[in-house]
Amino acid sequence: MKVLTDTGLQSYHNQVKEHFVAKEEGKGLSSNDFTDEYMQMIKDLAYVPIAISSFTNNVNTVEMGSTVTDVTLNWTLNKEPESQKVDSETVEKTLRTKQFTGQSIQADKTYTLSATDEREKTVTKTTKITFLNGVYWGVGESKDAFDSAFILGLTKGLQASKAKTFTVNAEAGQHIYYAVPSRYGTCGFNVGGFDGGFEKAATIEFTNASGYAENYDIYKSDNAGLGSTTVKVS
């Protein structure tokens, strides 16, 4: 039978003592006075402010007179937020998409996404649905009277200005036409590096395919049968 002597007891006490920190006056068992400051420094170095990488909608640009009923918003963030909203509506923080159905949008509309991180930093980004009317270009026989059907028979591009560069093939007897909302202002033309070559043929009240009506200026090339021609409008 082994007997624990005073020397052995002292040795055991010293071994156990190595695994514990002695209590110091003014400190509790849960205090972390030495490491708190440095831990905060590490957290500060590792902190990445929240950022919205992208925020888009699936509609973007539509023709004036039309109605948008369904919209899907999608976005990406550089990290998961503590909270996020689309306009004033809270969205679950793990989601990166939101759908709106049964809408009746007939004018420009902007959506705002806001995201807040663990340090209460908030960032925002917007995406917009824009309603535009078209500019129209193409070729046709010479004529003096125009209506909406004539413009609708040309190629359409939705845009917010009169400027356009396009290429058409005007065969014998065909003129080049360009139609634009009157509110965009007077058009200037350049063909093959030379300014001019077009004149305003008419101004009519045009109704687009979506039922929206406004005044349009129709321009006609001075000459017919120009073949493959690139026109720059400014």
Contacts in CASP RR format, 6 or more apart in sequence:
PFRMAT RR
TARGET T0000
AUTHOR 0000-0000-0000
METHOD contacts of the structure
MODEL  1
MKVLTDTGLQSYHNQVKEHFVAKEEGKGLSSNDFTDEYMQMIKDLAYVPI
AISSFTNNVNTVEMGSTVTDVTLNWTLNKEPESQKVDSETVEKTLRTKQF
TGQSIQADKTYTLSATDEREKTVTKTTKITFLNGVYWGVGESKDAFDSAF
ILGLTKGLQASKAKTFTVNAEAGQHIYYAVPSRYGTCGFNVGGFDGGFEK
AATIEFTNASGYAENYDIYKSDNAGLGSTTVKVS
4 12 0 8 1.000
23 29 0 8 1.000
27 33 0 8 1.000
32 39 0 8 1.000
47 119 0 8 1.000
48 78 0 8 1.000
48 79 0 8 1.000
49 117 0 8 1.000
49 119 0 8 1.000
49 121 0 8 1.000
49 123 0 8 1.000
50 77 0 8 1.000
50 78 0 8 1.000
50 79 0 8 1.000
50 81 0 8 1.000
50 115 0 8 1.000
50 116 0 8 1.000
50 117 0 8 1.000
50 121 0 8 1.000
50 122 0 8 1.000
50 123 0 8 1.000
51 77 0 8 1.000
51 78 0 8 1.000
51 123 0 8 1.000
52 75 0 8 1.000
52 76 0 8 1.000
52 77 0 8 1.000
52 113 0 8 1.000
52 115 0 8 1.000
52 123 0 8 1.000
52 124 0 8 1.000
52 125 0 8 1.000
53 75 0 8 1.000
53 76 0 8 1.000
53 77 0 8 1.000
53 78 0 8 1.000
54 74 0 8 1.000
54 75 0 8 1.000
54 76 0 8 1.000
55 73 0 8 1.000
55 74 0 8 1.000
55 75 0 8 1.000
55 111 0 8 1.000
55 113 0 8 1.000
55 125 0 8 1.000
55 126 0 8 1.000
55 127 0 8 1.000
56 73 0 8 1.000
56 74 0 8 1.000
56 75 0 8 1.000
56 127 0 8 1.000
57 71 0 8 1.000
57 72 0 8 1.000
57 73 0 8 1.000
57 74 0 8 1.000
57 111 0 8 1.000
57 127 0 8 1.000
57 128 0 8 1.000
57 129 0 8 1.000
58 71 0 8 1.000
58 72 0 8 1.000
58 74 0 8 1.000
59 68 0 8 1.000
59 71 0 8 1.000
59 129 0 8 1.000
60 128 0 8 1.000
60 129 0 8 1.000
60 130 0 8 1.000
61 129 0 8 1.000
61 130 0 8 1.000
61 131 0 8 1.000
61 132 0 8 1.000
61 158 0 8 1.000
62 68 0 8 1.000
62 129 0 8 1.000
62 130 0 8 1.000
62 131 0 8 1.000
62 132 0 8 1.000
62 158 0 8 1.000
63 131 0 8 1.000
63 132 0 8 1.000
63 133 0 8 1.000
63 134 0 8 1.000
63 158 0 8 1.000
63 208 0 8 1.000
63 209 0 8 1.000
63 210 0 8 1.000
63 212 0 8 1.000
64 131 0 8 1.000
64 132 0 8 1.000
64 133 0 8 1.000
64 208 0 8 1.000
64 210 0 8 1.000
64 212 0 8 1.000
65 106 0 8 1.000
65 131 0 8 1.000
65 208 0 8 1.000
65 210 0 8 1.000
65 211 0 8 1.000
65 212 0 8 1.000
66 106 0 8 1.000
66 131 0 8 1.000
66 210 0 8 1.000
67 104 0 8 1.000
67 105 0 8 1.000
67 106 0 8 1.000
68 103 0 8 1.000
68 105 0 8 1.000
68 106 0 8 1.000
68 109 0 8 1.000
68 129 0 8 1.000
69 101 0 8 1.000
69 102 0 8 1.000
69 103 0 8 1.000
69 104 0 8 1.000
69 105 0 8 1.000
70 99 0 8 1.000
70 100 0 8 1.000
70 101 0 8 1.000
70 102 0 8 1.000
70 103 0 8 1.000
71 99 0 8 1.000
71 100 0 8 1.000
71 103 0 8 1.000
71 105 0 8 1.000
71 111 0 8 1.000
71 129 0 8 1.000
72 97 0 8 1.000
72 98 0 8 1.000
72 99 0 8 1.000
72 100 0 8 1.000
73 86 0 8 1.000
73 97 0 8 1.000
73 98 0 8 1.000
73 99 0 8 1.000
73 100 0 8 1.000
73 111 0 8 1.000
73 113 0 8 1.000
73 127 0 8 1.000
74 96 0 8 1.000
74 97 0 8 1.000
75 96 0 8 1.000
75 97 0 8 1.000
75 113 0 8 1.000
75 125 0 8 1.000
76 96 0 8 1.000
77 84 0 8 1.000
77 96 0 8 1.000
77 115 0 8 1.000
79 117 0 8 1.000
80 93 0 8 1.000
80 94 0 8 1.000
81 93 0 8 1.000
81 115 0 8 1.000
81 116 0 8 1.000
81 117 0 8 1.000
82 93 0 8 1.000
82 116 0 8 1.000
82 117 0 8 1.000
82 118 0 8 1.000
82 120 0 8 1.000
83 90 0 8 1.000
83 93 0 8 1.000
83 115 0 8 1.000
83 116 0 8 1.000
84 90 0 8 1.000
84 91 0 8 1.000
84 93 0 8 1.000
84 95 0 8 1.000
84 113 0 8 1.000
84 114 0 8 1.000
84 115 0 8 1.000
84 116 0 8 1.000
85 91 0 8 1.000
85 113 0 8 1.000
85 114 0 8 1.000
86 98 0 8 1.000
86 111 0 8 1.000
86 112 0 8 1.000
86 113 0 8 1.000
87 111 0 8 1.000
87 112 0 8 1.000
91 98 0 8 1.000
105 129 0 8 1.000
106 131 0 8 1.000
107 131 0 8 1.000
108 128 0 8 1.000
108 129 0 8 1.000
108 130 0 8 1.000
108 131 0 8 1.000
109 128 0 8 1.000
109 129 0 8 1.000
110 126 0 8 1.000
110 127 0 8 1.000
110 128 0 8 1.000
110 129 0 8 1.000
111 126 0 8 1.000
111 127 0 8 1.000
111 128 0 8 1.000
112 124 0 8 1.000
112 125 0 8 1.000
112 126 0 8 1.000
113 124 0 8 1.000
113 125 0 8 1.000
113 126 0 8 1.000
113 127 0 8 1.000
114 122 0 8 1.000
114 123 0 8 1.000
114 124 0 8 1.000
115 122 0 8 1.000
115 123 0 8 1.000
115 124 0 8 1.000
116 122 0 8 1.000
130 160 0 8 1.000
132 158 0 8 1.000
132 159 0 8 1.000
132 160 0 8 1.000
133 158 0 8 1.000
133 181 0 8 1.000
133 208 0 8 1.000
133 212 0 8 1.000
133 214 0 8 1.000
134 156 0 8 1.000
134 157 0 8 1.000
134 158 0 8 1.000
134 159 0 8 1.000
134 180 0 8 1.000
134 181 0 8 1.000
134 208 0 8 1.000
135 156 0 8 1.000
135 157 0 8 1.000
135 159 0 8 1.000
135 162 0 8 1.000
135 164 0 8 1.000
135 178 0 8 1.000
135 179 0 8 1.000
135 180 0 8 1.000
135 181 0 8 1.000
135 184 0 8 1.000
136 151 0 8 1.000
136 152 0 8 1.000
136 153 0 8 1.000
136 154 0 8 1.000
136 155 0 8 1.000
136 156 0 8 1.000
136 157 0 8 1.000
136 177 0 8 1.000
136 178 0 8 1.000
136 179 0 8 1.000
136 180 0 8 1.000
137 154 0 8 1.000
137 155 0 8 1.000
137 164 0 8 1.000
137 166 0 8 1.000
137 168 0 8 1.000
137 176 0 8 1.000
137 177 0 8 1.000
137 178 0 8 1.000
137 179 0 8 1.000
137 231 0 8 1.000
138 154 0 8 1.000
138 155 0 8 1.000
138 166 0 8 1.000
138 168 0 8 1.000
138 176 0 8 1.000
138 177 0 8 1.000
138 178 0 8 1.000
139 168 0 8 1.000
139 169 0 8 1.000
139 170 0 8 1.000
139 171 0 8 1.000
139 174 0 8 1.000
139 175 0 8 1.000
139 176 0 8 1.000
139 177 0 8 1.000
140 170 0 8 1.000
140 174 0 8 1.000
140 175 0 8 1.000
140 177 0 8 1.000
141 173 0 8 1.000
141 174 0 8 1.000
141 175 0 8 1.000
142 173 0 8 1.000
142 175 0 8 1.000
142 220 0 8 1.000
142 224 0 8 1.000
143 150 0 8 1.000
144 201 0 8 1.000
144 202 0 8 1.000
145 202 0 8 1.000
146 201 0 8 1.000
146 202 0 8 1.000
146 204 0 8 1.000
146 218 0 8 1.000
147 204 0 8 1.000
148 204 0 8 1.000
148 206 0 8 1.000
148 207 0 8 1.000
148 208 0 8 1.000
150 218 0 8 1.000
151 179 0 8 1.000
151 206 0 8 1.000
151 216 0 8 1.000
151 218 0 8 1.000
152 208 0 8 1.000
152 209 0 8 1.000
154 177 0 8 1.000
154 179 0 8 1.000
155 166 0 8 1.000
161 184 0 8 1.000
162 180 0 8 1.000
162 184 0 8 1.000
162 185 0 8 1.000
162 187 0 8 1.000
162 233 0 8 1.000
162 234 0 8 1.000
163 233 0 8 1.000
163 234 0 8 1.000
164 178 0 8 1.000
164 231 0 8 1.000
164 232 0 8 1.000
164 233 0 8 1.000
165 230 0 8 1.000
165 231 0 8 1.000
165 232 0 8 1.000
165 233 0 8 1.000
166 230 0 8 1.000
166 231 0 8 1.000
166 233 0 8 1.000
167 228 0 8 1.000
167 229 0 8 1.000
167 230 0 8 1.000
167 231 0 8 1.000
168 176 0 8 1.000
168 228 0 8 1.000
168 229 0 8 1.000
168 231 0 8 1.000
169 227 0 8 1.000
169 228 0 8 1.000
169 229 0 8 1.000
170 176 0 8 1.000
170 221 0 8 1.000
170 224 0 8 1.000
170 225 0 8 1.000
170 226 0 8 1.000
170 227 0 8 1.000
170 229 0 8 1.000
171 225 0 8 1.000
171 227 0 8 1.000
172 224 0 8 1.000
172 225 0 8 1.000
173 224 0 8 1.000
173 225 0 8 1.000
174 224 0 8 1.000
174 225 0 8 1.000
175 220 0 8 1.000
175 221 0 8 1.000
175 223 0 8 1.000
175 224 0 8 1.000
175 225 0 8 1.000
176 198 0 8 1.000
176 220 0 8 1.000
176 221 0 8 1.000
176 226 0 8 1.000
176 229 0 8 1.000
176 231 0 8 1.000
177 201 0 8 1.000
177 218 0 8 1.000
177 219 0 8 1.000
177 220 0 8 1.000
177 221 0 8 1.000
178 187 0 8 1.000
178 189 0 8 1.000
178 198 0 8 1.000
178 218 0 8 1.000
178 219 0 8 1.000
178 231 0 8 1.000
178 233 0 8 1.000
179 206 0 8 1.000
179 216 0 8 1.000
179 217 0 8 1.000
179 218 0 8 1.000
179 219 0 8 1.000
180 187 0 8 1.000
180 216 0 8 1.000
180 217 0 8 1.000
180 219 0 8 1.000
180 233 0 8 1.000
181 214 0 8 1.000
181 215 0 8 1.000
181 216 0 8 1.000
181 217 0 8 1.000
182 203 0 8 1.000
182 214 0 8 1.000
182 215 0 8 1.000
182 216 0 8 1.000
182 217 0 8 1.000
183 214 0 8 1.000
183 215 0 8 1.000
185 217 0 8 1.000
186 217 0 8 1.000
187 198 0 8 1.000
187 217 0 8 1.000
187 219 0 8 1.000
187 233 0 8 1.000
187 234 0 8 1.000
188 195 0 8 1.000
188 196 0 8 1.000
188 198 0 8 1.000
188 233 0 8 1.000
188 234 0 8 1.000
189 195 0 8 1.000
189 196 0 8 1.000
189 197 0 8 1.000
189 198 0 8 1.000
189 219 0 8 1.000
189 231 0 8 1.000
189 232 0 8 1.000
189 233 0 8 1.000
189 234 0 8 1.000
190 196 0 8 1.000
190 231 0 8 1.000
190 232 0 8 1.000
190 234 0 8 1.000
191 197 0 8 1.000
191 198 0 8 1.000
191 221 0 8 1.000
191 226 0 8 1.000
191 229 0 8 1.000
191 230 0 8 1.000
191 231 0 8 1.000
191 232 0 8 1.000
192 229 0 8 1.000
192 230 0 8 1.000
196 222 0 8 1.000
197 221 0 8 1.000
197 222 0 8 1.000
197 223 0 8 1.000
198 219 0 8 1.000
198 220 0 8 1.000
198 221 0 8 1.000
198 222 0 8 1.000
198 231 0 8 1.000
199 219 0 8 1.000
199 220 0 8 1.000
199 222 0 8 1.000
200 217 0 8 1.000
200 218 0 8 1.000
200 219 0 8 1.000
200 220 0 8 1.000
201 218 0 8 1.000
201 219 0 8 1.000
201 220 0 8 1.000
202 217 0 8 1.000
202 218 0 8 1.000
203 215 0 8 1.000
203 216 0 8 1.000
203 217 0 8 1.000
203 218 0 8 1.000
204 215 0 8 1.000
204 216 0 8 1.000
204 218 0 8 1.000
205 213 0 8 1.000
205 214 0 8 1.000
205 215 0 8 1.000
205 216 0 8 1.000
206 213 0 8 1.000
206 214 0 8 1.000
206 215 0 8 1.000
206 216 0 8 1.000
207 213 0 8 1.000
END
